[in-house]
Amino acid sequence: MKSLQELEMKFKIEELSYVDVSAGELWINVLHESLKLGLAPKSWTDYLHLTVGGTLSNAGISGQAFKHGPQINNVYQLEVVTGKGEVITCSEEQNADLFHGVLGGLGQFGIITKARIALETAPKQVKWIRVLYSDFATFSNDQENLISSQNTFDYIEGFVIINSTGLLNNWRSTFNPKDPLLASNFSSEGRVLFCLEVAKYFNPEDTYSTDQDIDILLSKLHYIRSTLFLSEVSYVEFLDRVHVSEMKLQEKGLWDVPHPWLNLLIPKSRILEFAQEVFGKILTDTSNGPILIYPVNKSKWRKGTSMVTPDEDVFYLIAFLSSAMPFSTGKDGLEHIMNQNKRVLSFCEKTRIGMKQYLPNHKTQEEWKHHFGSQWEAFARRKSTYDPLAILAPGQRIFKRTAACEQQ
Ligand SMILES: Cc1cc2nc3c(=O)[nH]c(=O)nc-3n(C[C@H](O)[C@H](O)[C@H](O)COP(=O)(O)OP(=O)(O)OC[C@H]3O[C@@H](n4cnc5c(N)ncnc54)[C@H](O)[C@@H]3O)c2cc1C
């Protein structure tokens, strides 16, 4: 969504630096303004042209979440207008119940009007790396080791590639193969592949030591050796990378199409089972859009927010980011993709895999109760405390406008 705000940000630079921003501000603008002072927020989404209030109402998860937690962890204070019309400043110390409720609260308890975002010293450059695996267990073990190590990358994600030809050639505009000859002989055809995507931040004066650190980290991984691809970009280019794809798709009229996205959180103990059933069986290609997959660590998650996660400490975010071709009745059409999503969901349900949806699109209160599980009571209590008439965000279909209090 486009921000309608005038840029107005107040920075505080001290041991714990932060910026006070309007919640309608876009993260890309927060980034540009912060960089003028050599600072930047710590945790991101993959796409930055989203509002601060919008992502804080969900979680804000990307490849930095294993280290800093999601964006809802990296906010010190909020100003909220509740459903009762009260303007309340809240934080861990002040009105903590509202603060926790609003973070990941899907706009149910109040409209966030201002946010105080934690900042860190910004790096100038990024070494951006992709390597491939053909065995899921090896891939996920490496990912899990990386997210739990002290000395590791600054960003860790991954994605699945099913039945994609000419894949490595497509990367060549951005990435350089470490060994061009071996890479050119690599054939991806017909195989399910898993791409580990990592990044290390650095400043130009530290290039040598950064390269050494990266060599050590890569030497501990078990990827297919001929598939090491490297790129070096500015910090802004790296963070705003999806915008480049957006502009290309906009040009072709392929950005404003239906996006039947499915985002799942799967506990670590069941991820192998999930991968075996879904990648290659339910999904036989990845031509409708990327499938991201990476683990995060709940010990880095702020406790008590409205965000719902699986029970285990480590869980995977799996994002099926499909685009549907309008009017198509084929494999790239909305119906086909929605059916695939249903099959994935029904597999999760049948096997009681302990999955939670992220950015869910439930249609009934029963489904929402199931989604929130043991957190439902607190969620409903907060609704009756802060928005008793249920006037806020009715589009989520969690509470009905007239009888919010009776629905607990
Ligand atoms: C292209 C794209 C890429 C994305 N990538 C990621 C990603 O990498 N990681 C991730 O975690 N998420 C991602 N998302 C999801 C994103 O976090 C949510 O869609 C978020 O709501 C987007 O913010 P928005 O400004 O567009 O919100 P809107 O679409 O305007 O609002 C969405 C919801 O948030 C609530 N809301 C919005 N603003 C406020 C506010 N100020 N106060 C209270 N409630 C509010 C609204 O009630 C509404 O229910 C992506 C979304 C898109 C479109």
The ligand as a Tripos MOL2 file, in Angstrom:
@<TRIPOS>MOLECULE
LIG
   53    58     1     0     0
SMALL
NO_CHARGES

@<TRIPOS>ATOM
      1 C1          4.6380   -7.7350   -2.2350 C.3       1 LIG1
      2 C2          4.5170   -8.1090   -0.7820 C.ar      1 LIG1
      3 C3          5.6000   -8.7200   -0.1450 C.ar      1 LIG1
      4 C4          5.5060   -9.0840    1.1930 C.ar      1 LIG1
      5 N1          6.5860   -9.6500    1.8130 N.ar      1 LIG1
      6 C5          6.5140   -9.9450    3.1300 C.ar      1 LIG1
      7 C6          7.6430  -10.4690    3.8170 C.ar      1 LIG1
      8 O1          8.7150  -10.6850    3.2570 O.2       1 LIG1
      9 N2          7.5190  -10.7340    5.1450 N.ar      1 LIG1
     10 C7          6.3740  -10.4890    5.8240 C.ar      1 LIG1
     11 O2          6.3410  -10.7060    7.0310 O.2       1 LIG1
     12 N3          5.2920   -9.9960    5.1990 N.ar      1 LIG1
     13 C8          5.3330   -9.7290    3.8730 C.ar      1 LIG1
     14 N4          4.2310   -9.2400    3.2380 N.ar      1 LIG1
     15 C9          2.9700   -9.1530    3.9830 C.3       1 LIG1
     16 C10         2.8670   -7.8350    4.7170 C.3       1 LIG1
     17 O3          3.5750   -7.8930    5.9380 O.3       1 LIG1
     18 C11         1.3850   -7.5470    5.0070 C.3       1 LIG1
     19 O4          0.6340   -7.6540    3.8190 O.3       1 LIG1
     20 C12         1.2240   -6.1540    5.5800 C.3       1 LIG1
     21 O5         -0.0700   -6.0100    6.0750 O.3       1 LIG1
     22 C13         1.4760   -5.1470    4.5020 C.3       1 LIG1
     23 O6          1.3810   -3.8560    4.9570 O.3       1 LIG1
     24 P1          0.4570   -2.8260    4.1610 P.3       1 LIG1
     25 O7          1.0260   -1.5200    4.4410 O.co2     1 LIG1
     26 O8          0.3330   -3.1850    2.7300 O.co2     1 LIG1
     27 O9         -0.9070   -3.1480    4.9530 O.3       1 LIG1
     28 P2         -2.3730   -3.0580    4.4480 P.3       1 LIG1
     29 O10        -2.5970   -4.0010    3.3030 O.co2     1 LIG1
     30 O11        -2.7420   -1.6500    4.2700 O.co2     1 LIG1
     31 O12        -3.1130   -3.6480    5.7340 O.3       1 LIG1
     32 C14        -3.1280   -5.0260    5.9940 C.3       1 LIG1
     33 C15        -3.6930   -5.2910    7.3890 C.3       1 LIG1
     34 O13        -2.9020   -4.6740    8.3940 O.3       1 LIG1
     35 C16        -3.7200   -3.8310    9.2180 C.3       1 LIG1
     36 N5         -3.0590   -2.5330    9.3250 N.ar      1 LIG1
     37 C17        -2.4460   -1.8280    8.3520 C.ar      1 LIG1
     38 N6         -1.9670   -0.6700    8.8460 N.ar      1 LIG1
     39 C18        -2.3020   -0.6500   10.1610 C.ar      1 LIG1
     40 C19        -2.0950    0.2710   11.2150 C.ar      1 LIG1
     41 N7         -1.4420    1.4080   11.0280 N.pl3     1 LIG1
     42 N8         -2.5960   -0.0320   12.4360 N.ar      1 LIG1
     43 C20        -3.2570   -1.1910   12.6460 C.ar      1 LIG1
     44 N9         -3.4830   -2.0920   11.6910 N.ar      1 LIG1
     45 C21        -3.0040   -1.8330   10.4630 C.ar      1 LIG1
     46 C22        -5.0180   -3.6090    8.4940 C.3       1 LIG1
     47 O14        -6.0650   -3.6350    9.3900 O.3       1 LIG1
     48 C23        -5.1090   -4.7950    7.5970 C.3       1 LIG1
     49 O15        -5.8270   -5.8010    8.2360 O.3       1 LIG1
     50 C24         4.3010   -8.8650    1.9030 C.ar      1 LIG1
     51 C25         3.2100   -8.2570    1.2570 C.ar      1 LIG1
     52 C26         3.3270   -7.8830   -0.0670 C.ar      1 LIG1
     53 C27         2.1390   -7.2360   -0.7330 C.3       1 LIG1
@<TRIPOS>BOND
     1     1     2 1
     2     2     3 ar
     3     2    52 ar
     4     3     4 ar
     5     4     5 ar
     6     4    50 ar
     7     5     6 ar
     8     6     7 ar
     9     6    13 1
    10     7     8 2
    11     7     9 ar
    12     9    10 ar
    13    10    11 2
    14    10    12 ar
    15    12    13 ar
    16    13    14 ar
    17    14    15 1
    18    14    50 ar
    19    15    16 1
    20    16    17 1
    21    16    18 1
    22    18    19 1
    23    18    20 1
    24    20    21 1
    25    20    22 1
    26    22    23 1
    27    23    24 1
    28    24    25 2
    29    24    26 1
    30    24    27 1
    31    27    28 1
    32    28    29 2
    33    28    30 1
    34    28    31 1
    35    31    32 1
    36    32    33 1
    37    33    34 1
    38    33    48 1
    39    34    35 1
    40    35    36 1
    41    35    46 1
    42    36    37 ar
    43    36    45 ar
    44    37    38 ar
    45    38    39 ar
    46    39    40 ar
    47    39    45 ar
    48    40    41 1
    49    40    42 ar
    50    42    43 ar
    51    43    44 ar
    52    44    45 ar
    53    46    47 1
    54    46    48 1
    55    48    49 1
    56    50    51 ar
    57    51    52 ar
    58    52    53 1
@<TRIPOS>SUBSTRUCTURE
     1 LIG1         1 GROUP 0 **** ****
